[in-house]
Amino acid sequence: MPNQTDIRFPADHPTAAGHFPGNPIIPGAVLLDTALTAIAAAEGSAPGPCRLRSAKFLHPVRPGDHMQLEWQAAAAGGIAFTGSVAGRPVMTGSLMAGGIPS
């Protein structure tokens, strides 16, 4: 069974103004950083460097969106994760073994 947490990106998120004016989205790097930080915190680890095996951004996340993040153990001790907004997958990825520092 996957672990999960909810992440809300405020409507006035600081990256929205410049990414992109008139059509704001939360940058992929911010989505990834927020997801990995949330996973580390939930797993009882301090956020830090990790070994990212893959990451795909499937749909834009907008300021004000509420993303549900799910993750679970994957092969060889890794972690697979998925972020969804309103039931629609917006990102997927996986960390290699040792990806979340302990």
Z-matrix of the N, CA and C atoms (Angstrom, degrees):
N
C 1 1.448
C 2 1.533 1 108.88
N 3 1.338 2 117.26 1 132.05
C 4 1.467 3 119.36 2 -177.58
C 5 1.533 4 112.13 3 -73.70
N 6 1.317 5 114.56 4 152.25
C 7 1.458 6 121.85 5 169.29
C 8 1.514 7 106.45 6 -83.14
N 9 1.334 8 116.96 7 157.39
C 10 1.455 9 118.22 8 178.89
C 11 1.517 10 111.71 9 -152.85
N 12 1.317 11 114.02 10 157.33
C 13 1.454 12 122.82 11 174.45
C 14 1.520 13 107.63 12 -152.72
N 15 1.317 14 115.56 13 160.52
C 16 1.456 15 121.02 14 179.13
C 17 1.526 16 109.76 15 -109.58
N 18 1.310 17 115.39 16 140.36
C 19 1.459 18 122.13 17 -179.98
C 20 1.525 19 107.75 18 -127.45
N 21 1.332 20 116.54 19 126.35
C 22 1.464 21 120.52 20 176.22
C 23 1.523 22 108.74 21 -109.58
N 24 1.315 23 115.07 22 130.00
C 25 1.450 24 121.27 23 175.55
C 26 1.527 25 107.29 24 -97.80
N 27 1.335 26 117.28 25 115.45
C 28 1.466 27 119.40 26 -176.07
C 29 1.529 28 112.54 27 -59.76
N 30 1.321 29 114.99 28 151.40
C 31 1.462 30 120.44 29 179.79
C 32 1.523 31 111.46 30 -60.86
N 33 1.327 32 117.00 31 -26.35
C 34 1.463 33 120.30 32 179.40
C 35 1.538 34 111.74 33 -103.94
N 36 1.330 35 116.76 34 30.43
C 37 1.468 36 120.68 35 -179.46
C 38 1.528 37 108.49 36 -52.45
N 39 1.339 38 118.42 37 133.14
C 40 1.462 39 120.86 38 -172.93
C 41 1.527 40 115.09 39 -61.72
N 42 1.316 41 119.05 40 -23.62
C 43 1.468 42 119.25 41 -179.98
C 44 1.523 43 112.68 42 -80.06
N 45 1.326 44 117.17 43 -15.80
C 46 1.461 45 120.83 44 -173.80
C 47 1.527 46 113.00 45 -67.05
N 48 1.317 47 117.01 46 -33.57
C 49 1.461 48 119.55 47 -175.91
C 50 1.533 49 112.85 48 -62.35
N 51 1.319 50 117.37 49 -34.64
C 52 1.456 51 119.33 50 -176.72
C 53 1.510 52 114.71 51 -107.39
N 54 1.300 53 117.50 52 1.35
C 55 1.477 54 120.29 53 -173.76
C 56 1.522 55 109.77 54 -135.82
N 57 1.150 56 125.42 55 72.20
C 58 1.445 57 134.49 56 10.20
C 59 1.523 58 108.03 57 -126.78
N 60 1.323 59 119.02 58 140.03
C 61 1.469 60 120.48 59 -179.97
C 62 1.530 61 111.04 60 -55.67
N 63 1.314 62 116.03 61 129.69
C 64 1.463 63 121.42 62 -179.13
C 65 1.511 64 114.32 63 84.22
N 66 1.319 65 118.18 64 -14.96
C 67 1.463 66 122.42 65 179.59
C 68 1.533 67 108.02 66 -148.84
N 69 1.338 68 117.76 67 64.24
C 70 1.464 69 120.49 68 -171.23
C 71 1.528 70 113.50 69 -68.15
N 72 1.329 71 114.43 70 136.82
C 73 1.465 72 121.90 71 171.50
C 74 1.525 73 107.57 72 -135.72
N 75 1.323 74 115.12 73 157.82
C 76 1.456 75 120.51 74 173.76
C 77 1.530 76 106.52 75 -82.26
N 78 1.329 77 118.81 76 124.65
C 79 1.474 78 120.75 77 -178.05
C 80 1.531 79 112.01 78 -60.81
N 81 1.319 80 115.71 79 147.97
C 82 1.461 81 121.30 80 179.00
C 83 1.514 82 113.21 81 -55.74
N 84 1.328 83 117.16 82 -38.93
C 85 1.466 84 120.22 83 179.43
C 86 1.523 85 111.00 84 -62.25
N 87 1.331 86 117.38 85 -36.61
C 88 1.466 87 121.02 86 178.04
C 89 1.531 88 110.11 87 -70.58
N 90 1.335 89 117.16 88 -42.19
C 91 1.468 90 120.15 89 176.96
C 92 1.523 91 110.57 90 -57.88
N 93 1.313 92 115.89 91 -47.51
C 94 1.461 93 121.39 92 -178.12
C 95 1.524 94 111.17 93 -64.20
N 96 1.322 95 117.49 94 -47.76
C 97 1.460 96 121.10 95 179.68
C 98 1.530 97 110.98 96 -60.44
N 99 1.326 98 116.89 97 -44.07
C 100 1.461 99 121.16 98 179.99
C 101 1.527 100 110.92 99 -63.60
N 102 1.327 101 116.73 100 -42.93
C 103 1.468 102 120.65 101 179.52
C 104 1.524 103 111.51 102 -64.69
N 105 1.327 104 117.47 103 -47.12
C 106 1.463 105 120.07 104 -178.03
C 107 1.527 106 111.72 105 -66.87
N 108 1.322 107 117.06 106 -35.34
C 109 1.461 108 120.70 107 176.42
C 110 1.525 109 110.53 108 -66.03
N 111 1.326 110 117.55 109 -41.80
C 112 1.465 111 121.63 110 178.73
C 113 1.528 112 111.56 111 -65.05
N 114 1.331 113 117.01 112 -40.81
C 115 1.469 114 120.50 113 178.43
C 116 1.518 115 109.87 114 -64.57
N 117 1.326 116 117.54 115 -46.26
C 118 1.470 117 121.09 116 179.60
C 119 1.524 118 110.60 117 -58.69
N 120 1.327 119 117.31 118 -45.71
C 121 1.465 120 120.82 119 -179.35
C 122 1.528 121 110.91 120 -62.74
N 123 1.329 122 116.89 121 -43.32
C 124 1.463 123 120.54 122 -179.61
C 125 1.528 124 112.11 123 -67.04
N 126 1.330 125 116.07 124 -30.07
C 127 1.462 126 120.37 125 179.48
C 128 1.526 127 111.71 126 -86.47
N 129 1.343 128 116.60 127 -0.29
C 130 1.463 129 120.62 128 177.95
C 131 1.516 130 113.90 129 80.14
N 132 1.315 131 116.86 130 24.56
C 133 1.461 132 121.92 131 179.78
C 134 1.524 133 109.84 132 -114.06
N 135 1.309 134 115.22 133 155.80
C 136 1.466 135 119.49 134 173.65
C 137 1.526 136 108.16 135 -78.78
N 138 1.337 137 118.19 136 141.01
C 139 1.460 138 118.85 137 175.83
C 140 1.524 139 109.60 138 -63.25
N 141 1.287 140 115.87 139 144.24
C 142 1.453 141 119.92 140 -179.97
C 143 1.506 142 110.04 141 -173.81
N 144 1.317 143 116.87 142 -168.96
C 145 1.465 144 119.96 143 179.86
C 146 1.529 145 110.87 144 -59.28
N 147 1.297 146 115.18 145 145.94
C 148 1.468 147 120.07 146 176.54
C 149 1.512 148 108.78 147 -142.28
N 150 1.319 149 115.27 148 167.26
C 151 1.463 150 121.73 149 177.80
C 152 1.520 151 108.18 150 -104.89
N 153 1.293 152 116.10 151 102.60
C 154 1.452 153 122.49 152 -178.63
C 155 1.523 154 108.84 153 -84.50
N 156 1.305 155 116.49 154 124.07
C 157 1.460 156 120.48 155 179.48
C 158 1.527 157 111.59 156 -88.06
N 159 1.329 158 115.90 157 -40.12
C 160 1.462 159 119.22 158 178.08
C 161 1.523 160 109.60 159 -157.00
N 162 1.315 161 115.44 160 155.22
C 163 1.464 162 122.33 161 173.22
C 164 1.521 163 107.96 162 -154.98
N 165 1.318 164 115.84 163 132.01
C 166 1.462 165 121.45 164 177.22
C 167 1.519 166 107.98 165 -131.36
N 168 1.308 167 115.74 166 136.49
C 169 1.451 168 122.00 167 177.79
C 170 1.523 169 106.84 168 -108.72
N 171 1.313 170 116.15 169 114.92
C 172 1.454 171 122.25 170 -168.02
C 173 1.527 172 114.65 171 -98.61
N 174 1.331 173 116.02 172 -24.21
C 175 1.458 174 120.22 173 -176.61
C 176 1.525 175 107.60 174 -158.80
N 177 1.326 176 118.48 175 145.60
C 178 1.460 177 119.76 176 -179.36
C 179 1.530 178 112.88 177 -63.33
N 180 1.322 179 115.28 178 145.27
C 181 1.458 180 122.74 179 170.97
C 182 1.517 181 105.61 180 -109.55
N 183 1.314 182 115.98 181 130.23
C 184 1.456 183 121.24 182 -174.74
C 185 1.531 184 110.95 183 -107.11
N 186 1.325 185 116.89 184 154.71
C 187 1.459 186 119.24 185 173.66
C 188 1.530 187 109.29 186 -53.74
N 189 1.319 188 116.47 187 137.15
C 190 1.459 189 122.13 188 -177.15
C 191 1.514 190 113.60 189 93.46
N 192 1.345 191 117.38 190 -12.86
C 193 1.468 192 120.05 191 178.96
C 194 1.518 193 111.59 192 -71.18
N 195 1.307 194 113.88 193 153.97
C 196 1.455 195 124.33 194 178.08
C 197 1.531 196 106.45 195 -115.56
N 198 1.324 197 117.60 196 113.47
C 199 1.462 198 121.86 197 -176.87
C 200 1.520 199 110.24 198 -104.25
N 201 1.315 200 116.00 199 129.69
C 202 1.461 201 120.97 200 173.28
C 203 1.529 202 106.80 201 -93.60
N 204 1.318 203 115.69 202 123.73
C 205 1.461 204 122.24 203 -179.36
C 206 1.522 205 108.67 204 -107.13
N 207 1.312 206 116.95 205 127.50
C 208 1.464 207 122.86 206 176.55
C 209 1.522 208 108.71 207 -123.87
N 210 1.339 209 116.29 208 144.68
C 211 1.458 210 120.55 209 176.73
C 212 1.509 211 109.40 210 -150.11
N 213 1.331 212 114.52 211 158.25
C 214 1.463 213 120.81 212 177.44
C 215 1.519 214 109.35 213 -157.86
N 216 1.333 215 114.01 214 163.40
C 217 1.462 216 119.96 215 178.18
C 218 1.524 217 109.14 216 -61.47
N 219 1.321 218 115.12 217 141.03
C 220 1.461 219 121.83 218 178.38
C 221 1.530 220 108.13 219 -121.75
N 222 1.299 221 116.19 220 -177.58
C 223 1.463 222 121.92 221 -178.53
C 224 1.526 223 111.60 222 -56.73
N 225 1.316 224 116.26 223 147.96
C 226 1.472 225 124.29 224 175.22
C 227 1.528 226 112.84 225 58.31
N 228 1.339 227 116.76 226 32.01
C 229 1.454 228 120.42 227 175.76
C 230 1.510 229 115.02 228 78.72
N 231 1.303 230 118.16 229 10.51
C 232 1.459 231 121.07 230 179.27
C 233 1.519 232 112.07 231 -82.41
N 234 1.313 233 115.86 232 -177.51
C 235 1.463 234 123.43 233 177.72
C 236 1.523 235 107.63 234 -131.31
N 237 1.341 236 116.25 235 129.65
C 238 1.462 237 122.12 236 174.44
C 239 1.525 238 107.79 237 -104.89
N 240 1.339 239 117.42 238 140.61
C 241 1.462 240 120.00 239 -178.85
C 242 1.518 241 111.27 240 -137.49
N 243 1.335 242 114.45 241 155.66
C 244 1.459 243 122.69 242 178.22
C 245 1.520 244 108.36 243 -141.95
N 246 1.315 245 117.09 244 136.75
C 247 1.461 246 122.43 245 173.02
C 248 1.511 247 108.93 246 -113.83
N 249 1.345 248 116.52 247 137.04
C 250 1.463 249 121.85 248 -179.51
C 251 1.520 250 109.85 249 -132.84
N 252 1.317 251 115.38 250 146.08
C 253 1.460 252 122.56 251 173.38
C 254 1.520 253 106.49 252 -122.14
N 255 1.333 254 116.59 253 122.74
C 256 1.472 255 122.26 254 -179.32
C 257 1.531 256 111.24 255 52.71
N 258 1.336 257 116.07 256 39.44
C 259 1.457 258 121.33 257 177.86
C 260 1.512 259 115.21 258 80.33
N 261 1.311 260 118.22 259 -2.92
C 262 1.470 261 122.56 260 -178.99
C 263 1.525 262 109.27 261 -100.84
N 264 1.335 263 118.38 262 122.38
C 265 1.472 264 119.81 263 178.51
C 266 1.529 265 110.98 264 -60.54
N 267 1.340 266 115.23 265 132.39
C 268 1.464 267 120.21 266 179.06
C 269 1.520 268 112.08 267 -115.91
N 270 1.345 269 117.14 268 -20.09
C 271 1.460 270 120.61 269 176.47
C 272 1.520 271 109.95 270 -159.51
N 273 1.324 272 114.79 271 152.30
C 274 1.462 273 121.94 272 174.23
C 275 1.523 274 107.24 273 -139.27
N 276 1.309 275 115.55 274 159.60
C 277 1.453 276 118.73 275 177.13
C 278 1.509 277 111.86 276 -177.35
N 279 1.320 278 114.79 277 175.79
C 280 1.461 279 120.38 278 176.54
C 281 1.519 280 109.97 279 -150.73
N 282 1.316 281 113.65 280 149.36
C 283 1.457 282 122.88 281 176.77
C 284 1.508 283 107.97 282 -108.02
N 285 1.304 284 116.39 283 147.35
C 286 1.467 285 121.33 284 175.48
C 287 1.515 286 108.72 285 -78.13
N 288 1.324 287 116.18 286 164.64
C 289 1.451 288 122.01 287 176.90
C 290 1.517 289 109.67 288 -50.13
N 291 1.308 290 116.72 289 135.45
C 292 1.450 291 120.57 290 -177.51
C 293 1.502 292 113.26 291 78.15
N 294 1.332 293 117.17 292 11.57
C 295 1.457 294 120.77 293 -177.10
C 296 1.505 295 114.48 294 -67.83
N 297 1.326 296 118.04 295 -29.57
C 298 1.454 297 121.47 296 175.78
C 299 1.501 298 106.98 297 -104.14
N 300 1.327 299 118.15 298 110.42
C 301 1.461 300 119.97 299 -176.83
C 302 1.518 301 111.99 300 -63.48
N 303 1.312 302 115.84 301 144.23
C 304 1.459 303 118.57 302 179.02
C 305 1.513 304 110.69 303 -106.56
